[in-house]
Amino acid sequence: MDMTARRIDRGGLGAPRPKIHLVEIPRTLRWISRSASSPQVMNIGDFDDIQRLETLAGNDMLIEVLTHAEIGQFTPRSWTYWHYRLGIADIDQVPPLPSRRFV
């Protein structure tokens, strides 16, 4: 799924929050495309890009991105980093990167 086209309604109790577009996030990734996806930001974004992505999308969405990651979207380093940062893997318990399966 292309995360850039998805609108996120972060409404909750109290005043309604504005809907946000993830396309607004990647300022340093413009050379990739005009609307870099969340996995691209998570994989090669700088500190500011990542902070903004976390603020706008929230940890639940970032976990969803990892859960549905496709082959080649993450390097081994960023894959491991995000599993640790989001608290979804213990030390030395990171699941393998997505790969092709031959039946």
CORCOR-V137063 format. One record per residue. N is the residue number from 1. RES is the residue in three letters. NEAR is the number of other C-alpha atoms within 8 Angstrom. Layout:
# CORCOR-V137063
n:N res:RES near:NEAR
n:N res:RES near:NEAR
This chain:
# CORCOR-V137063
n:1 res:MET near:2
n:2 res:ASP near:6
n:3 res:MET near:8
n:4 res:THR near:11
n:5 res:ALA near:8
n:6 res:ARG near:8
n:7 res:ARG near:8
n:8 res:ILE near:8
n:9 res:ASP near:8
n:10 res:ARG near:8
n:11 res:GLY near:8
n:12 res:GLY near:7
n:13 res:LEU near:5
n:14 res:GLY near:4
n:15 res:ALA near:6
n:16 res:PRO near:8
n:17 res:ARG near:8
n:18 res:PRO near:7
n:19 res:LYS near:8
n:20 res:ILE near:8
n:21 res:HIS near:10
n:22 res:LEU near:15
n:23 res:VAL near:11
n:24 res:GLU near:7
n:25 res:ILE near:8
n:26 res:PRO near:12
n:27 res:ARG near:7
n:28 res:THR near:8
n:29 res:LEU near:10
n:30 res:ARG near:10
n:31 res:TRP near:6
n:32 res:ILE near:6
n:33 res:SER near:7
n:34 res:ARG near:7
n:35 res:SER near:9
n:36 res:ALA near:13
n:37 res:SER near:11
n:38 res:SER near:12
n:39 res:PRO near:11
n:40 res:GLN near:11
n:41 res:VAL near:15
n:42 res:MET near:10
n:43 res:ASN near:11
n:44 res:ILE near:6
n:45 res:GLY near:13
n:46 res:ASP near:8
n:47 res:PHE near:6
n:48 res:ASP near:7
n:49 res:ASP near:13
n:50 res:ILE near:11
n:51 res:GLN near:8
n:52 res:ARG near:9
n:53 res:LEU near:13
n:54 res:GLU near:10
n:55 res:THR near:7
n:56 res:LEU near:8
n:57 res:ALA near:11
n:58 res:GLY near:9
n:59 res:ASN near:8
n:60 res:ASP near:7
n:61 res:MET near:8
n:62 res:LEU near:11
n:63 res:ILE near:10
n:64 res:GLU near:8
n:65 res:VAL near:10
n:66 res:LEU near:8
n:67 res:THR near:6
n:68 res:HIS near:6
n:69 res:ALA near:10
n:70 res:GLU near:7
n:71 res:ILE near:9
n:72 res:GLY near:6
n:73 res:GLN near:9
n:74 res:PHE near:13
n:75 res:THR near:8
n:76 res:PRO near:7
n:77 res:ARG near:7
n:78 res:SER near:10
n:79 res:TRP near:11
n:80 res:THR near:9
n:81 res:TYR near:8
n:82 res:TRP near:9
n:83 res:HIS near:11
n:84 res:TYR near:12
n:85 res:ARG near:7
n:86 res:LEU near:8
n:87 res:GLY near:7
n:88 res:ILE near:8
n:89 res:ALA near:9
n:90 res:ASP near:8
n:91 res:ILE near:6
n:92 res:ASP near:4
n:93 res:GLN near:6
n:94 res:VAL near:10
n:95 res:PRO near:5
n:96 res:PRO near:4
n:97 res:LEU near:8
n:98 res:PRO near:8
n:99 res:SER near:6
n:100 res:ARG near:5
n:101 res:ARG near:4
n:102 res:PHE near:3
n:103 res:VAL near:2
